[in-house]
Amino acid sequence: MIQKIIMAGCVAGLFLGAAGQAMAHFGMVIPSENIVTQEKKSVELTLSFSHPFELTGMDMTKPEKFYVMKDGNKTDLLNSLEEIKVMDHQSWQTTYQVNQPGVYHFAMEPKPYWEPAEDLSIIHYTKTIVAAFGADESWDQAMGLPTEIVPLLRPFGNYAGNSFNGKVLLDNAPVPYAEVEVEFYNQDGSLQAPSDYHVTQVIKADANGIFSFSCSRAGWWGFSALNEADYVLNNPQGEAKAVELGAVLWIYLDEYQSK
């Protein structure tokens, strides 16, 4: 496969308003919590395709795949999805009942999204990881997605200010010097970026595809590593166009609590 890292400026090619502000796309799989306890044994998962800091949504048709993996066993959740609105756009939601201790890896493969502003189709393989009832194993396992970010820091039980470490994989192989876009999910809309550059932050992995980023605030953080596929898809006019493959991972960081 010919691998090509797509520069962040190209990816963030959606322009809004007179200011011409560019924002990065993110597949989103956001659970109601990423640690399950005996007090609440179910997790509500919301699936969307959005600009998480600026809270600008896009319509997402029903995904191609949505499932959970635990101890190497996969459970299909696609038929459990119900259509909802997120950021006023078509999105999806389900509730998953957790019955056993374990580490649960949720993954979504969307249908290709045609982005005329970038002249390509977008497929973001998006995942998040939920721990249940004190289990702490297999959080660093790869799911075998066409592209993904494997956490090297346990992706739960972390505090704001911690540095997240991950490895970018494409076809199960590390991606040297991969560019990774990072956004905070500005869920309540209370934050404003001091400049366009601050909306989507960009870091670069090392020769082994490993990157590190310090998450300054409690909440959901999204990491997206982008590569160009070695195949093309037709646009709505029937023309063969490039495909952007995104490896997206969402993690949550907590504040310290007072006694």
Buried (B, 14 or more C-beta within 10 A) or exposed (E): EEBEBBEBEEBBBBEEEEEEBBBBBBBBBBBBBBBBEEEEEEBEBBBBBBBBBBBBBBEBEBBEBBBBBBEEEBEEBBEBBEEBEBBEBBBBBBEBEBEEBBBBBBBBBBEBBBBEEBEBBBBBBBBBBBBBBEBEEBBBBEBEBBBBBBBBBBBBBBEBEBEBEBBBBBEEEBBBEBBBBBBBBBEEEEBEBEEEEEBBBBBEBEEEBBBBBEBEEBBBBBBBBBBBBEEBBEBEEEEEBBBBBBBBBBBBBBEEEEE
